[in-house]
């Protein structure tokens, strides 16, 4: 099984601040891989490098064998990225927004219609897709944006804090969207979250990150067993020496 994402010795400096300090990890085809840790740990920086929005200071990242610096244009055609603070055009209806975004994926009108239909089913918003986005709650907007990210069946979906700021019910719905879609379509997902219980539910494998370094990696079950604890929050606390 080949790697969809391969990062080796990844370093990123912002002036005198070292945001990433030698990260290495691999994401396998068809899995959900989670980067988890507190705010400021470096998760978003990793995702932006993988998505070709930032260049590493040193080390390398490859997506499907393509280097994120030298072959960025190739990678951008096969991935889809959802930032934590993404928004949608508020004066468009949900359907209009999805159609507008689908046209960046294909020029074929029939394909656009099919892609929008897929997105509508993913979102679960049903009749509310006829309403303007400005009438949506934060949870509804996030469901729309997750649908937009996955509707083109990218080889790699990159999701930064996909349930950030959502209430319990919308969080459950978004997690279900991601898990079911990956199982059904075989899409690979790389996501970040500071919610370790959420990641434990979603992810096949995870990397615990703090201060730009990976503390531990493996499946949630492996990490819990190794640390002798019942959840990933306790694993992380042990790794940083909190308990």
Backbone bond lengths (Angstrom), bond angles and torsions (degrees), N, CA, C in turn:
res aa  C-N    CA-C-N  psi(-1)  N-CA   C-N-CA  omega(-1)  CA-C   N-CA-C  phi
1 X - - - 1.465 - - 1.525 109.08 -
2 X 1.329 117.43 124.40 1.452 121.44 -176.31 1.515 112.21 -81.96
3 X 1.347 114.40 163.75 1.455 120.54 177.86 1.522 110.63 -87.60
4 X 1.319 116.30 132.29 1.464 120.36 172.39 1.521 109.58 -81.81
5 X 1.331 116.47 -39.09 1.466 121.83 175.22 1.520 108.32 -126.70
6 X 1.326 115.70 133.24 1.458 121.48 175.40 1.523 108.59 -133.51
7 X 1.329 116.80 115.17 1.464 122.30 178.28 1.523 108.61 -115.52
8 X 1.316 116.33 135.57 1.457 120.62 -177.83 1.526 110.36 -138.59
9 X 1.338 116.32 121.98 1.462 121.60 175.85 1.516 113.42 58.88
10 X 1.331 117.10 38.18 1.459 120.87 -170.91 1.525 111.56 -73.93
11 X 1.328 115.50 122.57 1.467 123.18 177.99 1.519 108.55 -126.04
12 X 1.339 116.08 136.76 1.459 120.60 174.12 1.522 109.31 -138.91
13 X 1.346 114.91 120.80 1.460 121.82 177.29 1.514 110.21 -108.82
14 X 1.323 115.75 137.46 1.461 122.51 169.66 1.521 106.28 -114.61
15 X 1.327 115.65 94.27 1.457 119.19 -173.08 1.520 109.60 64.64
16 X 1.324 116.83 -122.98 1.452 121.04 -179.42 1.527 112.72 -91.26
17 X 1.331 115.98 -0.36 1.460 120.47 -179.16 1.530 109.87 -95.40
18 X 1.317 116.56 124.75 1.469 121.32 176.96 1.523 108.45 -95.33
19 X 1.341 116.11 104.42 1.461 120.92 -177.64 1.521 112.14 -80.07
20 X 1.337 116.70 -34.86 1.467 122.05 177.55 1.517 108.26 -127.10
21 X 1.324 115.62 137.45 1.462 119.07 -171.54 1.528 110.99 -131.97
22 X 1.334 115.69 70.05 1.462 120.82 172.95 1.516 115.27 84.17
23 X 1.341 117.49 39.94 1.467 121.35 -179.99 1.521 111.40 -73.54
24 X 1.319 115.81 139.45 1.461 122.13 172.99 1.526 108.38 -138.15
25 X 1.329 116.75 130.52 1.462 121.36 176.40 1.512 109.11 -163.20
26 X 1.331 116.55 162.61 1.461 122.57 177.92 1.518 109.87 -133.65
27 X 1.318 115.78 140.46 1.458 122.36 177.34 1.524 107.80 -113.41
28 X 1.329 115.61 125.16 1.456 120.15 -177.02 1.523 111.78 -88.60
29 X 1.299 115.37 158.14 1.463 122.38 -178.41 1.528 110.61 -60.81
30 X 1.331 116.49 129.60 1.456 121.58 173.75 1.510 115.95 83.40
31 X 1.333 118.58 7.09 1.459 119.56 -179.12 1.531 111.46 -107.62
32 X 1.330 114.54 163.94 1.460 121.60 169.98 1.521 106.46 -104.00
33 X 1.321 115.77 117.04 1.467 121.86 -176.81 1.516 108.40 -112.99
34 X 1.323 116.15 129.26 1.453 119.88 -176.08 1.513 113.40 -112.51
35 X 1.333 115.63 133.82 1.463 122.03 169.51 1.519 106.32 -101.13
36 X 1.316 117.04 116.00 1.457 118.88 -173.31 1.521 110.76 -126.23
37 X 1.320 114.05 146.92 1.448 120.42 -179.38 1.515 109.71 164.52
38 X 1.321 118.28 175.53 1.465 121.49 -177.77 1.518 112.01 -70.81
39 X 1.330 115.87 168.77 1.457 120.29 174.23 1.525 109.33 -58.89
40 X 1.344 115.70 137.52 1.454 120.40 -179.80 1.511 114.72 85.83
41 X 1.342 117.29 4.93 1.468 120.06 -177.68 1.525 112.62 -74.68
42 X 1.352 117.25 -21.61 1.466 121.16 -178.82 1.512 113.65 116.45
43 X 1.329 116.86 4.40 1.472 120.53 -175.60 1.523 111.89 -61.68
44 X 1.334 116.69 -49.67 1.469 120.22 -177.52 1.522 111.04 -63.73
45 X 1.316 117.12 -36.77 1.467 120.72 178.00 1.526 110.67 -60.92
46 X 1.325 117.15 -42.25 1.470 120.69 176.97 1.525 110.39 -60.17
47 X 1.330 116.75 -47.64 1.464 120.20 -177.40 1.521 111.56 -63.44
48 X 1.316 117.49 -37.67 1.465 120.62 179.26 1.523 111.92 -68.39
49 X 1.311 117.05 -33.47 1.466 119.90 175.34 1.525 110.23 -69.62
50 X 1.327 116.64 -45.53 1.468 120.57 177.64 1.524 110.72 -58.36
51 X 1.334 116.54 -36.49 1.468 121.88 -177.88 1.524 113.08 -85.32
52 X 1.319 117.49 7.23 1.480 125.65 176.90 1.523 113.00 69.35
53 X 1.326 118.59 18.90 1.463 121.33 178.94 1.522 112.41 -88.99
54 X 1.322 117.14 -21.39 1.462 123.36 174.83 1.520 108.94 -129.09
55 X 1.329 115.75 151.29 1.457 120.34 174.75 1.532 109.26 -102.66
56 X 1.310 117.01 137.64 1.470 118.76 177.92 1.529 111.11 -69.48
57 X 1.317 115.15 152.29 1.464 120.08 174.20 1.520 110.03 -73.02
58 X 1.315 115.46 -41.13 1.473 121.05 174.09 1.522 108.78 -155.72
59 X 1.326 115.58 173.61 1.455 119.64 -171.36 1.515 109.76 79.88
60 X 1.323 116.47 -174.95 1.457 118.94 -179.84 1.515 110.90 -146.24
61 X 1.335 114.64 158.15 1.460 122.52 171.24 1.514 107.53 -132.36
62 X 1.322 115.92 133.70 1.453 121.23 173.95 1.518 109.46 -120.77
63 X 1.317 116.06 138.33 1.461 122.75 174.79 1.514 107.51 -117.57
64 X 1.320 116.07 116.58 1.471 121.80 -175.94 1.524 111.21 53.11
65 X 1.322 114.48 37.67 1.459 120.65 177.50 1.511 115.41 84.31
66 X 1.327 117.94 -2.11 1.463 121.91 -178.09 1.528 110.68 -103.13
67 X 1.315 116.29 133.61 1.457 121.85 -178.72 1.533 110.74 -72.35
68 X 1.345 116.58 133.84 1.466 120.33 -174.35 1.523 113.14 -68.42
69 X 1.318 117.46 -19.39 1.472 120.59 178.52 1.521 110.44 -91.99
70 X 1.315 117.17 -53.01 1.466 121.35 -173.58 1.525 113.77 -78.88
71 X 1.341 117.56 -24.07 1.466 120.66 -176.01 1.528 111.55 -127.89
72 X 1.329 115.35 39.13 1.467 120.51 -175.76 1.525 112.32 -58.88
73 X 1.331 117.53 -40.17 1.464 120.59 -176.57 1.518 111.79 -65.03
74 X 1.332 117.00 -33.11 1.461 121.07 177.36 1.525 110.12 -68.43
75 X 1.315 116.57 -43.84 1.463 121.68 -178.13 1.524 111.19 -64.26
76 X 1.321 116.99 -39.33 1.465 120.85 -177.30 1.523 112.90 -63.06
77 X 1.314 116.70 -19.93 1.462 120.09 179.17 1.519 112.96 -82.12
78 X 1.324 117.63 -13.21 1.471 119.70 -174.03 1.516 113.70 -121.96
79 X 1.347 116.70 3.28 1.457 119.67 178.40 1.526 109.66 -120.96
80 X 1.323 115.12 165.70 1.457 121.61 172.35 1.516 107.48 -140.23
81 X 1.340 116.23 133.24 1.467 121.44 -171.00 1.517 110.80 -121.39
82 X 1.336 115.80 131.71 1.455 121.81 175.86 1.520 109.47 -117.58
83 X 1.339 118.33 105.18 1.464 120.54 176.89 1.524 111.32 -69.38
84 X 1.316 115.84 160.68 1.468 120.22 179.67 1.523 110.98 -62.98
85 X 1.336 117.84 -39.00 1.456 121.04 -175.49 1.531 112.27 -103.13
86 X 1.318 117.57 30.48 1.467 120.81 -179.90 1.522 110.89 -65.57
87 X 1.329 115.82 150.66 1.458 120.91 176.98 1.517 110.32 -131.52
88 X 1.314 115.78 172.36 1.468 122.18 177.05 1.517 108.32 -128.06
89 X 1.318 116.49 157.22 1.460 121.02 -177.62 1.528 109.69 -66.20
90 X 1.320 115.60 114.13 1.464 120.18 -167.76 1.519 114.03 -70.86
91 X 1.341 118.69 -22.58 1.463 120.02 -178.22 1.529 113.33 -93.46
92 X 1.322 116.12 3.91 1.464 120.62 172.55 1.520 108.81 -97.19
93 X 1.312 116.57 152.35 1.456 119.32 170.69 1.526 108.01 -73.86
94 X 1.328 116.38 166.48 1.457 119.63 177.20 1.516 111.57 -57.09
95 X 1.329 116.81 -44.33 1.466 121.05 178.48 1.533 110.80 -61.51
96 X 1.325 117.10 -45.41 1.470 120.69 -178.52 1.524 111.13 -62.92
97 X 1.316 116.12 -39.50 1.463 119.85 178.81 1.530 110.40 -63.84
98 X 1.330 116.97 -46.56 1.465 120.27 -179.77 1.525 111.53 -63.14
99 X 1.324 116.40 -40.37 1.472 119.97 178.27 1.525 110.84 -64.72
100 X 1.332 116.32 -42.99 1.469 121.27 178.76 1.531 110.39 -58.67
101 X 1.322 116.82 -45.67 1.465 120.84 -178.68 1.524 111.57 -71.72
102 X 1.335 117.43 -33.63 1.464 120.83 179.82 1.523 111.63 -64.30
103 X 1.314 116.99 -30.01 1.472 120.22 -178.81 1.530 112.21 -69.67
104 X 1.321 117.44 -15.01 1.462 119.65 172.99 1.523 110.92 -79.14
105 X 1.324 115.86 -16.57 1.459 121.34 -177.93 1.518 112.54 -90.86
106 X 1.344 116.81 -34.98 1.463 121.24 -178.03 1.524 110.09 -150.27
107 X 1.315 115.93 152.00 1.464 121.16 176.88 1.528 111.47 -98.20
108 X 1.309 117.13 -5.30 1.455 121.83 -178.90 1.529 109.66 -83.72
109 X 1.335 116.47 120.64 1.459 121.13 -176.84 1.514 113.42 -59.17
110 X 1.333 117.21 -38.74 1.464 120.30 179.19 1.519 110.96 -66.23
111 X 1.330 116.74 -37.32 1.459 120.67 177.98 1.523 110.68 -66.05
112 X 1.333 116.92 -38.87 1.463 121.00 178.40 1.523 109.84 -58.97
113 X 1.321 116.04 -46.35 1.466 120.36 -179.74 1.529 111.02 -61.00
114 X 1.324 116.59 -40.78 1.464 120.63 -179.91 1.526 110.79 -67.71
115 X 1.318 117.05 -41.99 1.464 121.57 -179.83 1.521 110.68 -63.49
116 X 1.336 116.65 -42.58 1.460 120.72 179.50 1.523 110.70 -65.11
117 X 1.325 116.20 -37.77 1.459 119.97 178.13 1.530 110.87 -63.86
118 X 1.322 116.34 -40.11 1.458 120.96 176.46 1.523 110.06 -61.76
119 X 1.341 115.87 -45.65 1.462 120.55 -178.59 1.521 111.49 -63.83
120 X 1.318 116.37 -39.11 1.463 120.18 179.65 1.525 110.50 -60.86
121 X 1.331 116.23 -42.03 1.461 120.19 179.43 1.522 111.18 -68.23
122 X 1.329 116.73 -39.45 1.457 120.33 179.01 1.523 110.59 -61.83
123 X 1.321 117.06 -44.42 1.469 121.31 -174.32 1.523 113.00 -66.73
124 X 1.332 116.45 -34.11 1.454 120.26 -176.54 1.511 113.22 69.00
125 X 1.329 117.94 17.41 1.472 121.30 -176.58 1.527 112.84 -85.17
126 X 1.305 117.05 -15.44 1.464 123.32 173.96 1.538 111.83 49.98
127 X 1.331 117.67 -123.54 1.469 121.30 -174.32 1.524 112.92 -64.25
128 X 1.337 116.78 -22.41 1.463 118.87 -179.42 1.524 112.40 -67.99
129 X 1.323 117.95 -14.85 1.461 120.14 176.39 1.527 112.20 -65.57
130 X 1.324 116.81 -16.71 1.466 120.40 176.97 1.530 111.91 -79.89
131 X 1.324 116.71 -15.75 1.459 121.47 -178.91 1.521 110.71 -83.94
132 X 1.322 116.68 157.02 1.459 120.71 176.72 1.525 109.83 -70.92
133 X 1.323 114.77 147.34 1.458 120.88 -176.54 1.527 111.54 -60.12
134 X 1.329 117.07 -30.40 1.468 119.29 -178.70 1.526 112.53 -64.60
135 X 1.341 117.08 -15.02 1.459 120.78 177.77 1.532 111.85 -91.56
136 X 1.322 118.07 -0.54 1.461 121.85 -176.59 1.529 111.24 -83.67
137 X 1.315 115.13 148.67 1.458 120.56 168.36 1.530 108.34 -74.73
138 X 1.339 116.53 169.57 1.461 119.81 178.95 1.527 110.53 -60.85
139 X 1.331 116.55 -38.87 1.455 119.78 179.68 1.512 112.56 -64.51
140 X 1.322 117.05 -40.31 1.461 121.11 178.62 1.523 110.78 -65.52
141 X 1.330 116.67 -40.91 1.468 120.22 178.27 1.530 109.96 -61.90
142 X 1.332 116.16 -41.38 1.460 118.68 -178.31 1.521 110.81 -66.44
143 X 1.320 117.12 -38.43 1.460 120.62 176.75 1.528 110.24 -62.62
144 X 1.319 116.83 -40.58 1.463 121.62 177.20 1.524 110.63 -62.50
145 X 1.328 117.03 -42.67 1.454 121.47 -176.66 1.530 111.95 -71.90
146 X 1.316 116.90 -36.96 1.467 119.49 175.32 1.525 109.74 -64.42
147 X 1.327 116.52 -40.52 1.466 120.62 176.58 1.516 110.87 -61.85
148 X 1.323 116.82 -42.47 1.474 121.25 177.65 1.526 110.77 -60.58
149 X 1.315 116.99 -38.82 1.463 121.45 -177.90 1.525 112.03 -67.92
150 X 1.330 116.90 -37.71 1.461 121.07 -173.46 1.523 114.08 -96.40
151 X 1.340 118.15 -13.50 1.458 120.62 -169.33 1.531 113.76 -63.63
152 X 1.331 117.56 -26.65 1.469 120.33 -178.14 1.524 112.26 -88.20
153 X 1.343 116.47 5.73 1.467 122.01 -179.08 1.535 110.91 52.85
154 X 1.336 116.75 58.64 1.471 119.69 -178.71 1.521 110.86 -66.39
155 X 1.320 116.66 155.60 1.459 119.10 174.08 1.521 110.00 -66.06
156 X 1.332 115.67 -30.85 1.458 120.41 178.97 1.525 109.42 -139.74
157 X 1.329 116.54 123.07 1.454 121.65 172.55 1.522 108.85 -100.93
158 X 1.333 116.65 126.49 1.466 122.00 -178.84 1.520 107.94 -111.59
159 X 1.320 117.07 115.39 1.455 122.29 -172.54 1.522 110.10 -121.59
160 X 1.325 116.26 117.43 1.462 121.33 179.97 1.524 109.18 -97.16
161 X 1.330 116.79 111.64 1.471 122.85 179.72 1.537 110.89 48.08
162 X 1.323 118.32 63.20 1.471 120.99 -171.72 1.523 115.17 -61.26
163 X 1.344 118.93 -22.37 1.470 119.96 -179.71 1.529 112.16 -114.53
164 X 1.332 116.51 20.11 1.465 120.19 -176.93 1.527 111.96 -57.54
165 X 1.319 116.69 126.83 1.456 122.01 175.08 1.511 115.92 77.28
166 X 1.323 118.10 6.36 1.463 120.89 -177.18 1.526 111.33 -91.51
167 X 1.330 114.69 152.62 1.459 118.80 175.01 1.529 109.44 -75.15
168 X 1.323 115.26 175.97 1.468 120.32 -173.20 1.523 112.19 -59.03
169 X 1.344 117.45 -47.13 1.466 120.15 -174.79 1.520 112.05 -66.40
170 X 1.353 117.59 -43.80 1.456 119.49 178.58 1.527 110.78 -67.57
171 X 1.337 117.75 -35.29 1.464 120.71 177.22 1.520 110.83 -62.09
172 X 1.331 116.00 -44.44 1.466 120.60 178.49 1.526 110.16 -60.63
173 X 1.337 116.62 -42.57 1.461 120.25 -178.82 1.527 110.93 -64.36
174 X 1.339 117.06 -45.17 1.464 120.26 -178.72 1.523 110.73 -64.73
175 X 1.313 117.31 -42.50 1.472 119.45 177.28 1.523 110.95 -60.58
176 X 1.336 116.11 -41.44 1.459 119.98 177.84 1.515 112.25 -62.90
177 X 1.337 116.60 -41.04 1.469 121.46 176.71 1.524 110.03 -54.45
178 X 1.319 115.73 -51.46 1.462 120.84 -175.17 1.522 110.83 -63.77
179 X 1.309 116.62 -49.20 1.468 120.75 -175.64 1.525 111.79 -64.22
180 X 1.340 116.58 -46.28 1.469 119.68 -179.40 1.520 111.47 -65.58
181 X 1.322 117.40 -39.17 1.457 120.15 -176.72 1.523 111.08 -67.48
182 X 1.321 116.33 -41.46 1.460 119.59 178.62 1.530 110.27 -64.01
183 X 1.319 116.86 -43.32 1.464 120.34 179.92 1.523 111.69 -64.12
184 X 1.333 116.91 -37.83 1.461 121.15 -175.74 1.532 112.22 -80.38
185 X 1.332 116.91 -42.02 1.461 120.66 -172.20 1.525 114.32 -101.17
186 X 1.332 116.88 -12.45 1.455 118.86 -179.64 1.518 113.83 73.55
187 X 1.329 116.74 18.89 1.465 121.47 177.32 1.527 109.17 -71.16
188 X 1.310 116.69 145.98 1.457 121.80 174.51 1.523 108.69 -94.89
189 X 1.329 117.16 137.66 1.459 120.96 -178.77 1.524 109.97 -127.38
190 X 1.326 114.99 132.89 1.459 123.17 170.43 1.514 106.39 -115.26
191 X 1.331 117.48 120.90 1.456 119.66 -177.10 1.518 110.88 -133.80
192 X 1.327 114.23 160.18 1.460 120.44 174.91 1.511 108.87 -118.34
193 X 1.321 115.89 153.95 1.459 120.36 175.76 1.516 109.25 -166.19
194 X 1.327 115.84 147.73 1.468 119.36 169.70 1.527 109.71 -97.23
195 X 1.349 116.15 -4.47 1.454 122.33 178.96 1.530 108.67 -89.67
196 X 1.308 116.14 96.58 1.462 119.94 -171.72 1.520 113.00 -73.11
197 X 1.312 117.10 -28.50 1.460 119.45 176.84 1.527 110.47 -69.12
198 X 1.336 116.21 -36.80 1.459 120.75 176.51 1.523 110.90 -63.09
199 X 1.319 115.57 -45.77 1.460 120.63 -179.23 1.525 110.98 -64.17
200 X 1.317 115.88 -35.78 1.459 120.16 178.13 1.522 110.98 -60.13
201 X 1.333 116.54 -36.25 1.464 121.42 177.86 1.524 111.41 -73.47
202 X 1.306 117.33 -39.76 1.457 121.67 -170.33 1.527 114.53 -84.98
203 X 1.322 116.67 -41.40 1.463 119.81 -159.68 1.520 114.60 -94.51
204 X 1.328 114.75 142.78 1.458 121.72 172.39 1.525 110.17 -74.16
205 X 1.328 115.76 -43.04 1.462 121.36 177.09 1.527 108.83 -140.66
206 X 1.334 115.45 157.02 1.460 120.30 -178.04 1.519 110.31 -140.20
207 X 1.339 114.58 160.36 1.460 122.02 169.17 1.518 107.32 -125.68
208 X 1.334 116.35 125.98 1.463 121.43 176.94 1.522 108.32 -86.67
209 X 1.345 116.68 123.12 1.459 121.72 -175.19 1.513 110.68 -118.65
210 X 1.322 115.75 138.12 1.462 120.89 172.79 1.516 108.67 -150.26
211 X 1.329 115.47 132.39 1.464 122.15 178.62 1.529 112.15 52.12
212 X 1.332 115.22 41.79 1.453 120.42 174.28 1.506 116.29 78.20
213 X 1.339 117.13 7.87 1.456 120.83 -179.40 1.527 110.31 -125.24
214 X 1.329 116.08 148.94 1.460 120.47 173.50 1.517 108.55 -85.97
215 X 1.333 115.41 123.35 1.463 121.46 -179.80 1.518 112.29 -87.52
216 X 1.329 115.74 -36.59 1.467 120.63 -178.40 1.514 108.47 -161.43
217 X 1.313 116.37 157.94 1.466 120.88 178.54 1.520 109.44 -150.34
218 X 1.338 114.52 155.56 1.454 120.41 179.88 1.508 110.00 146.11
219 X 1.314 117.28 -174.00 1.466 119.81 176.14 1.526 108.22 -73.98
220 X 1.340 117.89 153.97 1.463 119.18 176.66 1.529 112.63 -52.95
221 X 1.317 117.00 -41.35 1.466 120.36 -179.30 1.536 111.21 -63.73
222 X 1.335 116.16 -42.42 1.471 120.07 179.20 1.523 111.81 -62.53
223 X 1.327 115.91 -44.17 1.462 119.82 -177.68 1.525 111.71 -66.60
224 X 1.334 116.38 -40.06 1.467 119.70 178.80 1.528 110.75 -66.13
225 X 1.314 116.12 -41.99 1.465 120.17 -179.53 1.525 110.66 -64.62
226 X 1.316 116.38 -43.54 1.464 120.72 -178.87 1.523 111.54 -62.26
227 X 1.349 116.00 -39.15 1.465 120.19 -178.13 1.520 112.87 -87.50
228 X 1.340 116.86 -12.45 1.446 120.52 -179.81 1.516 113.77 68.72
229 X 1.347 116.10 37.22 1.470 121.00 -178.87 1.522 109.33 -128.61
230 X 1.347 115.80 176.12 1.461 119.81 -171.64 1.522 114.71 -100.55
231 X 1.345 118.88 -12.03 1.464 119.87 179.80 1.530 110.78 -153.58
232 X 1.333 116.20 168.15 1.461 120.88 -175.18 1.516 113.01 -70.38
233 X 1.320 117.54 -26.58 1.460 119.02 176.29 1.529 110.07 -60.70
234 X 1.330 116.06 -41.64 1.454 120.18 179.17 1.528 111.32 -70.42
235 X 1.343 116.55 -34.07 1.466 119.73 174.87 1.526 109.75 -60.15
236 X 1.335 115.76 -48.00 1.462 119.86 -177.98 1.528 110.61 -62.73
237 X 1.329 116.52 -43.89 1.467 120.29 179.72 1.527 110.87 -57.85
238 X 1.327 117.12 -40.31 1.450 121.31 177.96 1.529 111.42 -66.41
239 X 1.327 116.08 -41.45 1.464 120.10 -176.44 1.526 112.24 -66.13
240 X 1.323 117.03 -32.47 1.471 119.87 179.70 1.523 112.10 -92.38
241 X 1.345 116.14 1.75 1.451 119.75 178.17 1.503 115.24 77.16
242 X 1.319 115.63 22.58 1.472 119.80 -179.33 1.518 111.74 -76.85
243 X 1.336 116.09 -30.10 1.471 120.55 178.10 1.531 109.60 -126.30
